[in-house]
Amino acid sequence: MSRAETDEHSDFPEGTGKPASGAFRAAGYLCLDDLVGVPASELRKLHGVGPKALEVVQAALEQTGRSLG
């Protein structure tokens, strides 16, 4: 894995997974902050985003008082 791949993946919480991180990025969500307020139902439609990724993202957002939509 190149440094660029590692750095890009780190824009989302550890445990999000490479497929989900790639799907978020392809949909225009470039970091965790971009996911604030986005409905989980919309994110589930992205190929590569599953329940585990959504749980990891939601938990990370909740640590700072934020959440998915």
LUMZAVEX-832145 format. One line per field, with one value per residue: z, x, y of N, C-alpha, C in turn. Coordinates in Angstrom, 3 decimals. Example, Ala and Ser with C-alpha at 12.3 -4.5 7.8 and 13.67 -1.06 7.14 Angstrom:
residues 2
nup	7.800;7.080
neast	13.190;12.850
nnorth	-5.690;-2.250
caup	7.800;7.140
caeast	12.300;13.670
canorth	-4.500;-1.060
cup	7.800;7.870
ceast	13.200;12.900
cnorth	-3.300;0.030
end
This chain:
residues 69
nup	0.000;-0.868;0.405;-0.206;-0.508;2.098;3.470;2.234;3.012;5.714;6.081;6.988;9.828;11.583;10.769;9.111;6.599;3.441;1.024;1.687;2.322;-0.184;-1.632;-0.357;-1.012;-3.832;-4.124;-3.429;-0.799;1.109;3.581;7.075;8.191;6.044;6.025;7.976;8.921;6.618;5.363;6.626;5.113;2.516;2.300;2.551;0.049;-1.491;-3.260;-1.558;0.936;4.013;6.869;9.010;8.374;8.495;11.198;12.373;11.383;12.409;15.181;15.433;14.722;16.773;18.927;18.841;19.204;16.953;14.097;11.661;9.217
neast	0.852;0.608;1.876;0.118;-2.325;-2.723;-2.882;-5.163;-7.107;-7.121;-8.680;-11.091;-12.622;-10.658;-11.264;-13.363;-13.024;-11.614;-13.199;-15.565;-14.539;-13.536;-15.932;-17.323;-15.629;-15.790;-18.392;-18.232;-17.791;-15.293;-14.086;-14.571;-16.044;-17.602;-19.689;-21.482;-24.796;-25.727;-28.110;-28.231;-29.542;-29.092;-26.334;-26.111;-26.819;-24.578;-22.171;-20.199;-20.456;-21.378;-23.227;-21.330;-19.413;-21.031;-21.726;-19.214;-18.596;-20.771;-20.322;-17.868;-18.606;-20.426;-18.718;-17.976;-20.273;-21.882;-23.769;-24.916;-27.470
nnorth	-1.183;2.162;5.292;7.380;6.034;5.158;7.618;8.753;6.920;7.405;9.615;8.972;7.324;4.845;1.496;1.904;0.831;-0.017;-0.343;1.096;3.633;4.348;4.385;6.472;8.605;8.577;9.394;11.986;12.655;13.591;13.444;12.675;14.811;15.641;13.877;14.507;14.850;13.615;11.406;8.099;6.222;7.074;6.759;4.009;3.142;3.338;1.513;-0.705;0.298;-0.758;-2.061;-2.164;-0.180;2.089;2.048;2.500;5.049;6.555;6.242;7.570;10.164;10.731;11.006;13.597;14.965;14.972;13.644;11.218;11.876
caup	0.000;-0.943;1.429;-0.634;-0.188;3.553;3.856;1.784;3.839;7.066;6.152;7.651;11.041;11.483;10.808;8.075;5.515;2.185;0.065;2.106;2.159;-1.622;-2.046;0.140;-1.807;-5.186;-4.049;-3.106;0.638;1.156;4.944;8.042;8.338;4.914;6.242;9.008;8.462;5.447;5.815;6.521;4.023;1.271;2.301;2.336;-1.389;-2.126;-3.354;-0.678;2.268;4.720;8.244;9.873;8.054;9.013;12.653;12.698;11.084;13.381;16.480;15.377;14.741;18.103;19.857;18.778;19.305;15.624;13.654;10.326;9.169
caeast	0.000;1.408;1.585;-1.070;-3.505;-2.873;-3.335;-6.538;-7.963;-7.179;-9.634;-12.255;-12.177;-10.112;-12.325;-14.357;-12.779;-11.186;-14.310;-16.468;-13.815;-13.522;-17.296;-17.605;-14.840;-16.350;-19.666;-17.969;-17.553;-13.843;-13.615;-15.646;-16.877;-18.537;-20.790;-22.387;-26.142;-26.130;-28.922;-27.635;-30.218;-28.414;-25.001;-26.271;-26.975;-23.268;-21.539;-19.043;-20.808;-22.236;-23.604;-20.172;-18.851;-21.942;-21.591;-17.934;-18.734;-21.704;-19.651;-16.855;-19.313;-21.022;-17.670;-17.880;-21.616;-22.519;-24.306;-25.462;-28.846
canorth	0.000;3.381;6.309;8.121;5.227;5.186;8.951;8.919;6.079;7.941;10.718;8.390;6.632;3.492;0.504;2.188;-0.114;0.576;-0.198;2.175;4.906;4.627;4.718;7.820;9.542;8.610;10.107;13.384;12.831;13.434;13.226;12.418;16.013;15.717;12.940;15.039;15.162;12.834;10.275;6.769;5.517;7.459;6.167;2.562;2.893;3.363;0.199;-0.805;0.805;-1.693;-1.702;-1.941;1.134;3.110;2.050;3.128;6.481;7.141;6.286;8.632;11.449;10.919;11.422;15.057;15.520;15.062;12.365;11.105;12.387
cup	0.000;0.173;1.076;-0.299;1.310;4.001;3.437;2.668;5.222;7.191;6.821;8.850;10.749;11.631;9.774;6.929;4.210;1.174;0.413;1.939;0.692;-2.130;-1.589;-0.745;-3.214;-5.236;-3.651;-1.635;0.883;2.547;5.855;8.168;7.228;5.111;7.279;8.372;7.231;5.942;5.602;5.367;2.672;1.185;2.063;0.856;-2.123;-2.103;-2.515;0.735;2.918;6.132;9.149;9.628;8.619;10.535;13.083;12.501;12.113;14.750;16.516;15.417;16.127;19.133;19.894;18.749;17.973;15.244;12.170;10.373;9.410
ceast	0.890;1.016;0.318;-2.333;-3.772;-3.424;-4.785;-7.494;-8.137;-8.102;-10.939;-11.760;-11.610;-11.253;-13.410;-14.238;-12.491;-12.331;-15.251;-15.799;-13.787;-14.888;-17.677;-16.907;-15.418;-17.665;-19.479;-17.771;-16.073;-13.269;-14.832;-16.590;-17.917;-19.770;-21.803;-23.727;-26.610;-26.944;-28.217;-28.260;-29.588;-27.044;-25.059;-26.376;-25.633;-22.649;-20.265;-19.308;-21.804;-22.515;-22.414;-19.582;-19.730;-21.872;-20.312;-18.023;-19.635;-21.042;-18.609;-17.505;-19.877;-19.989;-17.507;-19.264;-22.339;-23.074;-24.635;-26.893;-29.862
cnorth	1.236;4.340;7.082;7.350;5.249;6.534;9.172;8.130;6.688;9.159;10.282;7.587;5.241;2.495;0.741;1.197;0.594;0.694;0.960;3.532;5.314;5.039;6.124;8.855;9.690;9.385;11.574;13.683;12.554;13.217;13.029;13.608;16.129;14.833;13.424;15.397;14.402;11.637;8.931;5.992;5.846;6.796;4.663;2.206;2.842;1.969;0.190;-0.317;-0.149;-1.227;-1.395;-0.559;2.237;3.194;2.766;4.640;7.164;7.273;7.406;10.009;11.748;11.364;12.936;15.713;15.678;13.708;12.406;11.633;11.324
end
